[in-house]
Amino acid sequence: MELMMTARSSSRKWLVTLATFLCSGIGANAQYFRTADYWKTHRGEITIGLGASNFLGELGGRNQIGTNFIWDLEISQTRPAFSLAYRYYLRERLSFRTTITYGILAGNDNLTTEYARNTRNLSFKSDLFEGAVMLEYHPFLEELGHIYDLRGVKGNRSSRIGLYVFAGVGACYFDPKAKFNNAWVKLRPLHTEGQGLPDGPSEYSNFSLCIPMGIGIRKQMSKQVSLGAELQYTKTFTDYIDDVSGNYYDNSVIRSTYGDMAAYLADPNLTGGKYAEGEQRGDPTDKDAYLFFKLQMNYKLYRYKSRNKHYRTRLRRQKIVF
């Protein structure tokens, strides 16, 4: 009988020891493993971008007849760009972003040796403001440390480089100008293609809807900061960012209505004469577009919703294992 009681007591001790070991193991895992919903603690993110902008339209371009998309890019007309954005992660790999971007667009026919464009001799520059909302998909996520974040264990390294693609919808504001007597003059009020005149086209708006799309990469530098680069192509629904779209209007009518400056900027060609009314000035079937290339800094906004003070402190002090 005494032997049986001793065996039972020994069994209880082993069970208590085993339970204690399992609980401590579970506690350790809960403390050091990154949980599946850890990303929810930093769903918000602020992004600042600085880079370059370039115009894709009728003016300037490569030494050939005008073509669509980036094949007609004129590198020398690259101008600065700046952006500010807020990103919110709907899912771990799916995010929603609102962005405000400022850039300068420019084009000049005297930069190409293609005869028709060079002879046309038109030029412009415009400040551009774009506001857009975008949906992003992140097939590869950037993270610090190892996959399991288990302190003191050297496991598989997590990905240090993230990749994402995006597309959205937005609106842009532009106001084309040209240089006349060493001063920049707004072109829209000069009606250079006879806008609003008899048998001329309608006046165009300074606003247009646009569709931004592109690709970006990111590298995690710390728990809250990552750096990256992004290339964005934006297609618009206007052909007047450069004030050039359709055909030449009767230059004498433009002169009599809006003055000598308007007549010159409507047709400053190098042939010594004036193009006849109805001759091609632009291509209304090919809407304007532009590019942004930006270097970006992303800052994660951490939120700790748990009421457990020790849990919040553990997340804040979480160590990253390399």
N, C-alpha and C positions, 0 to 999 in steps of 0.2 A: 504494500500500500504506500509506504514511504517512498519507494522507488518510483512509483507511478506519479506521485505528487512532484517529485524532483524533476521528472521528465516533462511534466506539464509546465512547471515553472520555467524550465530551460527553453521550452518551445515559445512561451510567451515573450521571453527576453529576445529571442531571435526575431519574432514577429515585430516587436517594438523597434528593434534595431533596423530591420528592413524597411518598416514604414517611415522611420526617421530619415533613412538614406534616400528613399524615393521622394519624400517631400522636399528634402534639401536639394535634390537634383532638379525637381520641378521648379523650385524657387530660383535656382541658378539659371535655368533655361529661361524662365519668365523674365529674369532680370537682364540677361545679356543678349538674348536672341532678338532680332528685329522682327516684329510681328507683321502679318500680312497686310494689316491696315495702317502701318506706320506712316505711309505717305499722306494720310489724312491730317497729320499734325502740321503739314506745311503745304496746304492746297493753294495758298495764295503766293504770288511772286511779282516783284517789280523789276522791270527790265529797262535799261538805258542803252541806247544804241548811237553810235557815231560812225559815219562812213561816207559813201559817195553815191551820187545819183547820175543817171544818164538818160537822154531822151531818144525815143524811137519814133520818128515821124517823117514828114516830107523834107525838112531842111537838113542840110549837111549830109552826113553819111559817108559810106566808103566810095572808092573811085569806080563806081559802076551805076547802072540804072537802079533806081530805088527798089529795095526788096523788103520783105516783111521780117519781123521778129529780130533777133540779135545779129543776124547776118549783115545788118546795115549799121552796126554800132560804130560811132565815131569816138574813140577813146579820148581824144584831146578836148572834147566838150564835157568831160566829167567834172562835176561840181559837188560841193559838200552836202551832206544830209544828216539829220538828227532825229531821233525818235524816243518816245516814252510810252511804255506799255504796262498793262496789268494782266497777268495770266492767272486763271483759276482752273485747277485740275478737277474735271468732272469724274474721271476714273484715273487709275494709276498711269495709263498710257494715252489718255485723251484729255485735252485741255481746251479751254475757251480763252481767247485773248482779245482785248481791245487795245488799239494802237493809234497814237497820233504821231504823224511824221511830217517833218518839214524838209524840203529839198529845193535845189535850184536846177532848172532845166534850161538847156541852151542848144542852139543849132545855127550853123553858118554855111551857106553855099560855097563860100570862097575856100573852104577846107577840102573840097573834093575836086578832082580833075575831070570828072564826068561832065561832058560838054554842056548838056541841057541844064543840069543843076548849077554848074559854075556860072553860066551865062545869065541864069535867072537872078542870081546875086541877092537873094533874100537872107535875112538873119533875124534872130530873136533871142530873148531870154525871158524867163518867167519864174517867179517864186511859186512854189507849189505846196499846198497844205492838204494832207490826206488824213481822213479819219476812217478807221475800218474795224470790223469785228471778224475774227477768224477762228476756225476750228483746226486744232493741231493734233496730229497723231504721232506718237513717240514709239517707233518699233524697237529702238535701243535706248535704254535709260542709263544715264551717268550716275554713278554712286561712288562714295568713298569706301575704303576698307574691303573686307571680305564678305562673301555672300551671306554668311550666317551671323556676322557680328558677334562671334563667340570670343570673349576676352581670353587672350593667351593661346588661342588655337590658330595655327597657320593653315587655313583652308584655301579653297579656290578664290582667286581675286575677282571682285566684281568689276563690271565694265567702267572704265574711266571716261569714255567718250560716249556721248548721247547723240542720237540722230532723230530729227523730226521733219515732217512735211506738213504744209498748211495751205489752206485756201479759205477765202471769205468774200465779203462784199463790203463796199464802202462808198465814200464820196470824196471828191477832190475839188479844190478851188485853185484856179490859175488866172493869170493876168499878163498876157504877152506884151513885151515891149521891144522896140527896136531903137538903134542909135541914130540920131539925126543931129548934125552939128555938135558932136561931142556931148549930147544929152540924151538920156533914155526917155523915149516917148511911148505912152500907152497906145497900142494898136487898135483895140476894139472900138474906141470912139471915132476912129478915122475911116471905118467902113471900107477897108482896102479891097474887098471883093464885091463892093456895091450892096452890102447888106442893108436892107430896108429901102433901097432905091427901086424905081420902076423895073420890073422884070428881074430884079436881083434876088439873091437868097435872103432868108429871114436872118435877123440878128441872132447871134449865138449867145449862149449863157456862159458865165464864168465858172459855173458848177457842172460837174458831171458825175454820174455813177461810175464805179470802177470795180474791177475784180482782181484783188491781189492774190498771188499764189507763189509758192517757193519752197525752199529747203534750208535747213540749218543744222549746225553741229554745236555741241556744248561739252565743256570739260569742267568737272567739279574740282574746285580749288580748296574749299573748306565746307563745313557743315551747311553754311547758308549762302555761300557765294560760288557762282560758276561763271566762266567766260565762254564766249562762243562767237560764231560768225554766221551770217544769214544772207542769202541771196533771194531777193524778191522781184518778181516780174508782175507788173500791173497793167492790165488791159482796160482802156477807158471806152466810153460811149460817145466821145466827141472827137472831131478831127480839127479842132481849132486851138489846141494848146500852143501851137506855133503861129496861129493866125493865118494858116494856109490850108485850103481844102478843095475849092472848086476851080472855076475858070476866071480869067481876067474880065473885068468890067470896063466899060468905056472910060478911059483915063481922063478925057476932057470933062466928062460929067462929074467924076470924083473931084477934079480940080475946082470946078465951078461951085460945087456944093460944099466941100470940106477944106479946100485950100491947096496950095502948092506942096506943103509937107505931106499931106495925105496922098496926093497924086504921085509923088516921088517914091514913098514907101510902099505904095501899091505895086509899082513896077520900076525898080531901080536897075533894070537889066543892063548888060554891058555891050549890047549890040549897037547902041547909038540911037535907037528908035524906041517905039513902044509896041508891046504886043497888042494884037487886035482883040477886040471884044469877043469872048467865046473861046479863045485859045486856052489850053490847059495850063493851070497854075499849080494845082495839087491833085490829090487822088481821094475823093470823098468816100470811096469804098474801103479804104484802109484806115481804120481808126487809129488814133495816137496811142502810144504806150510808153512806159518808162521803167527803168530798173533802179533798185536800191541794193547796194552791198554795204552791210554794216557789221562792225565789231561790237559785241554786246556784253554787258555785265548783268547777270541775273541775281537777285537777292531774295531768298526764301523768307516768307513771313510765317513764323511758327505760332501755332495756337494749341494750347493744352486744355482740352475740355474736361478732363477727369477731375473730380473733386478730391481725389486722393493726392494729398500734398507730396507724399513720398514718391508716388508714380511720376508726378510732374517734375520733381527734382531729378529723378533718375533719367528721364528723357533729356532734360537740359544738359546733364553732365555726361551723357552717353559718350563713351570712348570709341573711337574708330580704330580698328585693328588693321595694320598694314602687313 
